[in-house]
Amino acid sequence: MFSLTRTWAVMAKEFIQLTRDRLTYAMILALPIMQLLLFGYAINDDPRNLPTAVLVQDNGGFSRSILTALDNSGYFEITLQARSQGELDRALARGEVQFAVVIPADFTRRVVRGDKAQILVEADAADPSATSGAVAAIASLPQQALARELTGPLADRAPGAQPFEVVVHRRYNPEAVTAFNIVPGLLGVILSMTLVMMTSLGMARERERGTMESLLATPVRPLEVMVGKLSPYVLVGLIQAAVILVMARVLFAVPMSGGWIALILGLNLFIVGSLALGFLISTLAKTQLQAMQMSFFYMLPSILLSGFMFPFRGMPGWAQAIGEAIPVTHFLRVVRGSLLKGVGIENAGPSLLALTLFVMVVGTLAMLRYRTTLD
């Protein structure tokens, strides 16, 4: 017959086992909290205060009024006063700014004469969702920016008469094709999911099967173990990357603008870093289940805070700080910059440096952690 006493005994045993498995206990408590905080605070589809560079060739009052109107809109934050068009182009290519505004030298004269005055707004449209709200806000600029200046003799140039025109130039993705942003980003996400998880399961699997003792009994040094275990997966990662890039071009017509040296260098750094992270996880996890759980803790912020699914600049400062510490963030900048912008090593330098630092730190920690298991 059914015994309530025996049932309670089994339940008590399961609760005790659950408290002993700290990682599973952390998954139960921390995962919902992490998801709530990330989706509630960090995710924003309508980013504001986007960094903007301006090239002002007309120092009249009308130009100052336009810059003030841009700042008051809430979508633009002027962070760079450029001195040449080349400086604007470099800032856009490096991703330092999201928009570049050019006010020509004859702007005031054309407004006063009613002679089709124009300003140029260049947008980094590699991520269409990051610029759509700001581009829509620009439409009201001609009616509002010069409302106070166009009075008296200039009343016939009132905002209702469109005193000037805003020419919007969407660079790197003029047709705002979402696939041009998502598909290159998938390269980083797929490599992270496969390489980190496969490597993290490696040593945990040996520990469960009992082959770990044989490996520890050998005179192989930690660096030799790590290089020997990770080398086959480097080839796996390169094959995956080649397949993804070919399919991106053939199926989705993703532009290949150049920057191949930066792309290849960033790809190799990211593959090695992901494998080193998986190796580090495998030295921390006791079972394959724990290795998968720890890998998932890494994957969730990598997808949400790297700029893959949501605009990076739409996140609050604390979320961007966390995102900057995630290697996927920097790898996505290298991939999108190379494929969509054709940037070289000189423009991709900060992201490549961050990936190099990640490889060095994680690789050192993995070797130190493996060395402690030899005791």
URNORPE-V178128 format. One record per residue. RES is the residue in one small letter. SS is DSSP state (@ for helix, = for strand, . for the rest). OMEGA is omega in degrees with one decimal (* if undefined). Layout:
# URNORPE-V178128
((RES & SS & OMEGA) (RES & SS & OMEGA))
This chain:
# URNORPE-V178128
((m & . & 178.7) (f & . & -177.8) (s & . & 177.4) (l & @ & 179.9) (t & @ & 179.3) (r & @ & 177.7) (t & @ & 178.8) (w & @ & 178.8) (a & @ & 177.8) (v & @ & 178.8) (m & @ & 179.1) (a & @ & 178.5) (k & @ & -179.9) (e & @ & 177.5) (f & @ & 178.1) (i & @ & 178.9) (q & @ & 179.6) (l & @ & 179.0) (t & @ & 177.7) (r & @ & 178.1) (d & . & -172.7) (r & @ & -178.4) (l & @ & 176.7) (t & @ & 177.5) (y & @ & 177.3) (a & @ & 177.2) (m & @ & -178.0) (i & @ & -175.8) (l & @ & -171.1) (a & @ & -176.1) (l & @ & 177.0) (p & @ & 179.2) (i & @ & 179.4) (m & @ & 179.9) (q & @ & -179.8) (l & @ & -178.7) (l & @ & -177.2) (l & @ & -177.9) (f & @ & -178.0) (g & @ & -174.0) (y & @ & -170.2) (a & @ & -174.1) (i & . & -179.8) (n & . & -178.6) (d & . & -178.8) (d & . & -175.7) (p & . & 177.5) (r & . & 177.7) (n & . & -179.8) (l & = & -178.7) (p & = & -174.1) (t & = & 174.2) (a & = & -179.6) (v & = & 173.2) (l & = & -175.0) (v & = & 178.1) (q & . & 177.3) (d & . & -175.2) (n & . & 179.6) (g & . & -179.2) (g & @ & 178.9) (f & @ & 179.8) (s & @ & 178.6) (r & @ & 178.2) (s & @ & 178.7) (i & @ & 178.6) (l & @ & 177.3) (t & @ & 178.8) (a & @ & 176.7) (l & @ & -179.4) (d & @ & -178.4) (n & @ & -179.9) (s & . & -179.6) (g & . & -179.2) (y & . & -173.1) (f & = & 174.1) (e & = & -176.1) (i & = & -177.5) (t & = & -176.6) (l & = & 171.8) (q & = & -175.5) (a & . & 179.1) (r & . & 179.2) (s & . & 177.6) (q & @ & 177.7) (g & @ & 178.2) (e & @ & 175.6) (l & @ & -178.8) (d & @ & 179.5) (r & @ & 179.8) (a & @ & 177.2) (l & @ & -178.3) (a & @ & 179.8) (r & @ & -177.3) (g & . & 179.5) (e & . & 177.9) (v & . & 178.3) (q & . & -178.8) (f & = & 173.9) (a & = & -176.7) (v & = & 179.6) (v & = & 174.4) (i & = & -172.8) (p & . & -174.3) (a & . & -177.3) (d & . & -174.0) (f & @ & -177.6) (t & @ & -179.3) (r & @ & -179.7) (r & @ & 178.2) (v & @ & -178.9) (v & @ & -178.8) (r & @ & -175.5) (g & . & -171.4) (d & . & 173.8) (k & . & 177.3) (a & = & -177.5) (q & = & 165.5) (i & = & -177.6) (l & = & 175.5) (v & = & 178.1) (e & = & -177.3) (a & = & 172.5) (d & = & -174.8) (a & . & 175.4) (a & . & 172.1) (d & . & -175.1) (p & @ & -177.2) (s & @ & -178.4) (a & @ & -174.9) (t & @ & -172.8) (s & @ & -178.9) (g & @ & -179.9) (a & @ & 179.0) (v & @ & 177.1) (a & @ & 179.7) (a & @ & -179.1) (i & @ & -176.4) (a & . & -178.4) (s & . & -176.3) (l & @ & -178.7) (p & @ & -178.3) (q & @ & -172.4) (q & @ & -168.9) (a & . & -174.2) (l & . & -176.4) (a & . & -177.9) (r & . & -176.4) (e & . & -174.4) (l & . & 178.1) (t & . & 179.2) (g & @ & -178.8) (p & @ & -178.7) (l & @ & -176.4) (a & @ & 179.0) (d & @ & 175.0) (r & @ & -175.6) (a & . & -177.9) (p & @ & -179.8) (g & @ & -179.7) (a & @ & 179.1) (q & . & -177.8) (p & . & 176.4) (f & = & -177.7) (e & = & 175.7) (v & = & 178.1) (v & = & -178.3) (v & = & 179.5) (h & = & 178.7) (r & = & -176.3) (r & = & 173.5) (y & . & 177.4) (n & . & -171.6) (p & . & -179.5) (e & . & 177.7) (a & . & 178.6) (v & . & -176.4) (t & . & -178.2) (a & @ & 179.8) (f & @ & 177.9) (n & @ & -174.5) (i & @ & -173.8) (v & @ & 174.9) (p & @ & 177.6) (g & @ & 179.1) (l & @ & 178.8) (l & @ & 178.9) (g & @ & -177.8) (v & @ & -178.9) (i & @ & 178.2) (l & @ & 178.3) (s & @ & -177.3) (m & @ & -174.5) (t & @ & -172.9) (l & @ & -179.9) (v & @ & -176.6) (m & @ & -179.3) (m & @ & -178.0) (t & @ & -179.2) (s & @ & 178.7) (l & @ & -173.3) (g & @ & -177.5) (m & @ & 176.8) (a & @ & 178.0) (r & @ & 178.0) (e & @ & 179.5) (r & @ & 179.7) (e & @ & -177.9) (r & @ & 178.2) (g & . & 179.7) (t & . & -179.4) (m & @ & -179.1) (e & @ & 178.5) (s & @ & 179.2) (l & @ & 179.3) (l & @ & -178.9) (a & @ & -180.0) (t & . & 179.0) (p & . & -178.0) (v & . & -179.5) (r & . & -177.6) (p & @ & -179.8) (l & @ & 179.5) (e & @ & 177.2) (v & @ & -176.4) (m & @ & 179.6) (v & @ & -179.5) (g & @ & -178.9) (k & @ & -173.5) (l & @ & -174.6) (s & @ & 179.0) (p & @ & -177.9) (y & @ & 174.3) (v & @ & 177.1) (l & @ & 177.2) (v & @ & 179.6) (g & @ & 178.7) (l & @ & 177.4) (i & @ & 177.3) (q & @ & -179.5) (a & @ & 179.9) (a & @ & 179.1) (v & @ & -178.8) (i & @ & -178.8) (l & @ & 178.6) (v & @ & 179.5) (m & @ & 178.1) (a & @ & 179.9) (r & @ & -173.9) (v & @ & -173.8) (l & @ & -173.1) (f & @ & 177.9) (a & . & 177.3) (v & . & -177.7) (p & . & 175.5) (m & . & -169.9) (s & . & -179.4) (g & . & -177.8) (g & . & -173.4) (w & @ & -179.7) (i & @ & 177.8) (a & @ & -180.0) (l & @ & -178.9) (i & @ & 178.7) (l & @ & 178.5) (g & @ & 179.5) (l & @ & 179.7) (n & @ & 177.9) (l & @ & -178.4) (f & @ & 179.0) (i & @ & 180.0) (v & @ & 178.6) (g & @ & 178.5) (s & @ & 178.5) (l & @ & 177.8) (a & @ & 177.1) (l & @ & 176.7) (g & @ & 177.7) (f & @ & 177.7) (l & @ & 178.4) (i & @ & -178.4) (s & @ & 177.2) (t & @ & 179.5) (l & @ & -176.7) (a & . & 178.0) (k & . & -178.4) (t & . & 177.8) (q & @ & 177.9) (l & @ & 178.2) (q & @ & 178.2) (a & @ & 178.0) (m & @ & 179.1) (q & @ & 179.2) (m & @ & 176.6) (s & @ & 179.5) (f & @ & 176.8) (f & @ & 176.9) (y & @ & -174.4) (m & @ & -175.9) (l & @ & 176.7) (p & @ & 178.9) (s & @ & -179.9) (i & @ & -172.0) (l & @ & -172.1) (l & . & -177.0) (s & . & -174.0) (g & . & 179.7) (f & . & -176.6) (m & . & -175.0) (f & . & -179.0) (p & . & -177.6) (f & @ & -177.5) (r & @ & 175.7) (g & @ & -178.6) (m & . & 175.4) (p & . & -174.5) (g & @ & -177.8) (w & @ & 178.9) (a & @ & 176.8) (q & @ & 177.5) (a & @ & 176.5) (i & @ & 179.9) (g & @ & 178.5) (e & @ & 178.9) (a & . & -178.9) (i & . & -176.8) (p & @ & -179.8) (v & @ & 179.8) (t & @ & -177.3) (h & @ & 178.7) (f & @ & 177.5) (l & @ & 177.6) (r & @ & 178.8) (v & @ & -177.2) (v & @ & -179.0) (r & @ & 177.8) (g & @ & -179.3) (s & @ & -174.5) (l & @ & -174.1) (l & @ & -175.0) (k & @ & -177.9) (g & . & -176.9) (v & . & 178.8) (g & . & -177.0) (i & @ & -176.8) (e & @ & 179.4) (n & @ & 179.4) (a & @ & -175.7) (g & @ & -179.1) (p & @ & 179.6) (s & @ & 178.0) (l & @ & 177.2) (l & @ & 178.3) (a & @ & 177.4) (l & @ & 177.5) (t & @ & 178.3) (l & @ & 178.2) (f & @ & 179.6) (v & @ & -177.8) (m & @ & -177.3) (v & @ & -177.0) (v & @ & 177.8) (g & @ & 177.8) (t & @ & 178.7) (l & @ & 180.0) (a & @ & 179.3) (m & @ & 178.6) (l & @ & 179.3) (r & @ & 177.7) (y & @ & 179.3) (r & @ & 179.4) (t & @ & 178.9) (t & . & 178.4) (l & . & -177.5) (d & . & *))
